[in-house]
Amino acid sequence: MSDPSPTRPTGIVDPTGRARQADFSEIPVVDLAPMFGDDLDARQRMACELRSACRDVGFFYVRNHRIPKRLTQGVLAQTEQFFDLPEPVKLAYDIARINRHRGFVPVGALTAGPDEAPDLQEGYEVALELPADDPDYLAGSKLFGPNVWPRELPQFRRHVYAYFEAVLELGRTLFRAFALALGLPEDFFDGEITKPIAQLRLLYYPPGDPALSSQGIGAHTDYECFTILWQTEPGLQVQNRAHEWIGAPPIADSFLVNIGDMMMRWTNDLFRSTPHRVLTPLGIERYSFPFFFAANYDTVVRCLDTCVSVEKPAAYPPTKFGYWVENMHAYSYVYRHAERGRLPKPELIAD
């Protein structure tokens, strides 16, 4: 079980990247244990805390999540081994060569924004493991189908996909918690996440070099529903409403969760998609494992009735989830840059 009283993160960071130590509680810690029990009142109390965290911050840590440490250590060990492989071996799994959203993403192949410098990171993309006869895969989708597993690491698939499946279930639990926090039935989102565009990214940040940019990834918001993050080292920073950069370091036995753009749209801006970035620590290798939880490809996101009123009408048109993700990929991943402006528009005509 997780530590019942985890240390809260500290350290407000100024725009130059220097941290000044200060106590703060802007990134709260939410105990997820009630979601695994039968006490509805306890789940609703937890949901109230969750609602405040999503509304006021957009980031929160979760403890008592039921993901065992052996899974995080297993995925870390395999990730370290993959990024230690010779460059020609890694490039055999290059996402640009595969031309699907699976495999190796070398330095320079991803940017947080379309006009920003490339991020100083290497990545590996893993998603739902689907058979070669999956209809979306056969139709040419870049988002569905079999994963790509490096032949040089025989244990890679077992450890990485075990972690993927565990975090996928944590995401389903969080969706039920979000439903309670929004005054909806707990199973409200279940039908929208039967075949989600869920993406695990294994990330390696080389040690920061003071002679070079330390931007591991530039300031951005995530474009899915929410992200579940496990990280090995500090470096992640969150921008508060005063435009200060606040450190979001790892807390033992906890995961960090942040709201994405589509959940912000779903909740009519009640839940907050907060800008964040990574400045790579000097002289330290950093690994992180963001799990981007999106809904089904065909899900159309409309501002929820519980988040709309006469005083606060819907701020967004209905938006098709798959089209949204594909357009965001075209603006972030170099291998899809040629598709910019040519994909179906995600925002639909209101019905």
Steps between C-alpha positions, in 0.01 A plus 500: 500500500602859449639722773192637683657842547713584195720806498345782303715648223682825558696739284366792299710546190558835335490533117878453473470151643655579841298362792434701812393279787152575630222295647189475284198279469389588149550143380287299740524131585177303455448166674338271242430216746123568523463419129588138579249466784123479549450821697321744267523784751880457515519500119295818484721672758803403298326628186453840662876521562562390143262763362684775689838377376383487138329838521767693686825337386452249218769278657484262795687202639316174569599250766350159583468439126563124520781489245781293654856627501619192311317631190661845512841346560445252216409766245790718615755220460381418147491868402857551620610199296325623187651849507843347564480316166717628213336773296473290180312233695255752647448659159379165366187576706475867398141621500564684173607178330209304645261787416263410780480628855721225638870468566807719547487881493855637470618841616363763263194300392259661747422857602264620772372766260517533119727805511728397788846347500506119510483345845819354647364153567474156349175307518331171426128482426279212619122476471221243515626166374259410220511214248609538141139449390373795707263687264642843580852376435393338172338830402839670531472667839828620651351477851392135516646156442788287630774663703863493387724305737883507481633154420827572683322512838300179554346622830405846372148413387410309817608771743396804299157371408431378855562857613280633217209278600528597868500872426214452254292357786606787725376736228163326489478540878584869470227544240250362751635740762471791256139404432421523871685831521280634219171389656455216253442124540829319563468305176426810289824482298520119475351484152746759371815310599437150362780541241677814612782678319719435803870563450795416726817692421830373640722807525872543551643846569882509466685690773461875465799685358548864610652576159181389327130554548364316803152487352401136523156595373364848448196655664179333387172351610407137436227453244332181626266457802771461762856376547624255764871550562769305679843667500842422641643850556389862542485722193127534437366849565139623510393856429266653756261786434761754607717362217753356745658166416449255787695179540300176482756241618432131548344392830567145614220252427293761320408590144453853371183566300419804289190605312520525121332725247216264413394455862506877530265517202280222638465691828450841335823634657410382851799263501824674410756395239814657645819590308809307601855438378813299579842652570746213509708494820870567441708185495207267579325251275124523531237245399129565497197299399200714400186303423269714288142385554264590220148383422390286205580627151134561414406665831354846448577724797224744591500728803334301777155605619628521859758756386272725296258766624335821386786692657762267348390374158701242308835647397587234242329332205466121490846356428582158355771345713688307234516795264626717786784261588603453137519875444705545816740226388541677167614813680728322749663204324731563207394178328147645463588860413401449136141440615463842662186670374395193301327295770127517582415788730425376853246768591162404361199711417286518812193279480 
